[in-house]
Amino acid sequence: MKVSERVIVVGAGPVGLCLSLALAQAGVQVTLIEALGEDNFLEQVPRAGTNHPATLELLDRIGLYPRLEPRGIIAPLFHYWDRRERKLIAQFDHAHLKNDTRFPYVLQCERIKIVEEALKLAKAHPGIDLRLATAFTCCTQDSDGVTVWMTNPAGETQSMRGAYLVSCEGARSIVRSELGIEFEGFTYPDRTLSIEVAYDFRKHGYTERNYISDPDEWSNLFHWKGPPDRWRVHFPTEPHQDEEALTREEELQARLQAFLPTGRPFEIVASNLYVVHQRVAKKFRIGRVILAGDSAHVNSPIGAMGMNSGIHDAFNLADKLVAIRHGKADEDVLDRYERQRRHVALAHTQAQTIRNRRLLEEKDPAIRRNNHDELRRSAEDPKLARGFLLRTSLIESLREAEQIP
Ligand SMILES: Cc1cc2nc3c(=O)[nH]c(=O)nc-3n(C[C@H](O)[C@H](O)[C@H](O)COP(=O)(O)OP(=O)(O)OC[C@H]3O[C@@H](n4cnc5c(N)ncnc54)[C@H](O)[C@@H]3O)c2cc1C
């Protein structure tokens, strides 16, 4: 294979790894560049962890799902709670999707486990030239291909030619800013506090995924497989609050006790504070350089859509690059990638995650009551429940994207 037919992928996060595996398994040579090295690859902060049914089908396609299932928790149910009343509002069961997917559940499996397992597959694939501890620095393109510059583990600058460059380097993409592509949208003024605790919330009626509405302090509660099993609770914070004060042990314990008064200190495993953006790149492609995943769009984690929709980008793009490589499509098909995935990022991922947050933080009692009634009605009626789950599990977004010419 000529070097110029190679696809250069920057970033071995979930999106870059899935893309590289899907390409390599279809016979396309890939160079995958990752800034982190063997020594610190697994030291990344906890982030995504809920994998929706449509994503599980894709992960299965590249042989990743069987490696993840034993490391995760199969969760067919998810809950909406009213924290003020300490009451379950609605329980949704993915069993309603049994005719829509082979995986009528989500898999609670953290990003770090996904990249660890995917990296093992990438290392074992002869079609993937994996460059760890190598930082992408810049690129140029011409009518035949792209030239990429990187700093190798010895600190030297190297360059490489390829047919296409795909930026999967996350929200702070250098490629996106080098290309001058606007990252349109907004950033929420407050940060979200995430606390991980070793405590079994199921004895209080919670399930593996819980979205909890409260006009004063909404939250999310998720279960992760250990050992020891951990639960992650998310809380909003005030914009002016100081990070050191917010993450002090007494402060974390006080928040947890207000959330669930147990009278005994929680075993806190970790905590972190993160900024939440709602942004979509104005273009997903300029010539031979393409954006995917967080490099192309970032959103609030309420609804677990960022990594999932990024993985959907990866597979959509992989199919198109494979078709180009095998002479079954011309380069215009990459414009369809942008039309499809940018539409999904705006009309589904962003719109839905903005709605999700509004629903949880709603202050008006009458609107809250209506929202809760509607959730209850949706959960209880099988037809409405299926429609609701098709949306929340991103199946609808994939079906809609298929219709975009
Ligand atoms: C608290 C939290 C919870 C979340 N929960 C969920 C969830 O449940 N479900 C969900 O779908 N999403 C969730 N998300 C979002 C999710 O984490 C991201 O959407 C996802 O990780 C994006 O994947 P990515 O591969 O595009 O980028 P990233 O995961 O950011 O990976 C980018 C990779 O590129 C590498 N890189 C960066 N710069 C360079 C460079 N110059 N050269 C070489 N390599 C480089 C990085 O080291 C990294 O390995 C959550 C986010 C947060 C903050």
The ligand as a Gaussian input file, in Angstrom:
#p B3LYP/6-31G(d) Opt

LIG

0 1
 C      -17.787000      13.700000      33.923000
 C      -18.080000      13.296000      32.512000
 C      -18.937000      12.239000      32.304000
 C      -19.216000      11.846000      31.022000
 N      -20.085000      10.804000      30.847000
 C      -20.386000      10.395000      29.609000
 C      -21.225000       9.224000      29.408000
 O      -21.684000       8.567000      30.355000
 N      -21.477000       8.845000      28.132000
 C      -20.974000       9.539000      27.066000
 O      -21.296000       9.176000      25.914000
 N      -20.133000      10.615000      27.225000
 C      -19.823000      11.060000      28.458000
 N      -18.926000      12.098000      28.624000
 C      -18.240000      12.678000      27.457000
 C      -17.058000      11.795000      26.986000
 O      -16.095000      11.601000      28.015000
 C      -16.382000      12.372000      25.755000
 O      -17.377000      12.735000      24.813000
 C      -15.444000      11.338000      25.107000
 O      -14.390000      10.973000      25.979000
 C      -14.847000      11.907000      23.810000
 O      -14.010000      10.961000      23.221000
 P      -12.902000      11.417000      22.179000
 O      -12.184000      10.156000      21.804000
 O      -13.505000      12.260000      21.123000
 O      -11.922000      12.402000      22.978000
 P      -11.120000      12.143000      24.318000
 O      -11.750000      11.091000      25.127000
 O      -10.912000      13.483000      24.912000
 O       -9.702000      11.582000      23.815000
 C       -8.789000      12.403000      23.134000
 C       -7.428000      11.708000      23.055000
 O       -6.552000      12.518000      22.264000
 C       -5.292000      12.642000      22.898000
 N       -4.670000      13.894000      22.423000
 C       -5.048000      15.152000      22.712000
 N       -4.239000      16.048000      22.109000
 C       -3.325000      15.330000      21.412000
 C       -2.218000      15.686000      20.565000
 N       -1.893000      16.949000      20.316000
 N       -1.484000      14.681000      20.015000
 C       -1.799000      13.377000      20.241000
 N       -2.830000      12.994000      21.040000
 C       -3.589000      13.948000      21.599000
 C       -5.657000      12.635000      24.382000
 O       -4.547000      12.286000      25.174000
 C       -6.769000      11.587000      24.430000
 O       -6.268000      10.272000      24.594000
 C      -18.622000      12.524000      29.898000
 C      -17.749000      13.574000      30.109000
 C      -17.482000      13.972000      31.405000
 C      -16.540000      15.137000      31.633000

